[in-house]
Amino acid sequence: MEDNKIKWTPYLASAYAEGFCEGEGASQDDQIEAWQYLLDSGLCWQLQGWYGRTAKELIDQGYIKVKDIKETIK
């Protein structure tokens, strides 16, 4: 990944995940990072069903990882 870190917001992560507006033409690394943000924030479970189903697929395929429950409680 490049050094320029993206400051993720719910809108920006959704744009990268779906490939619209700012996310159009995003690299695969940036898309995975966006999905990781959506998972870490819990948004992928709160948005329309496609987000949750896609997140589950990405978890199952090893692209994104569920954080340790102890980490999320802190």
N, C-alpha and C positions, 0 to 999 in steps of 0.2 A: 504494500500500500504506500501511497505517496505521503510526504510529510505534512501536507496541508490537511489538517484534521477538520472534518465537517462538524459544525455545532448543530446537532440534531434537534429538531422540534417534531411534534406529532405530524404537522403538515408536511415538512420536508421529508421525513422518513416515509410517509405515505406516498409522496410524489416519486421518490426513488424506488419504492417497492412496486408501485404500479406502472412507473415509466411515463408519467405525465409531467408537463411543465419543466421544472428544474431537474427532474429525474430522467427526462428524455435523453437517451444516449449515455446513461450512467454506466460506469464500468461494473463488472460483476462484483469486484471487491466492495465498491460503494453500495451496491444493492444488498449484499450480504450484511454489511455494516448497518444498513438501514433496518433490515429484518432483525438483527440482533438488538437494536434499540427498541423496536416494537415489542420484542419478546421481553426484554429486561424491564420495560416500563409497564408491561401487562396490557398494552393497547391492542395487541393482536387478538386478544380474547374478548375485547370490548367492541371492536369494530365489526363490520359486516362479516358474515361467515367465511367468506373467501380468505380473509386474513388469517383466521384461526386454522383453517384447513391447510393453507400454504405454509404457515409457521410449523405445523405438525410435520408436514412433509420434509421441510428443511431440517428440523430436529432429527427426524428418523434417518435422513441421509447424511447427517453429520456436518452440515454447513453452519448451523447455529447451535449454541449449547445453552441448556437451562442452567442457570447459576445455582450453586449450592444454596439450599434453603437457609442456612445460617447467614450467608452473605446478604440475602434479600431482607432478612429481619433487621439487620443493623440499621 
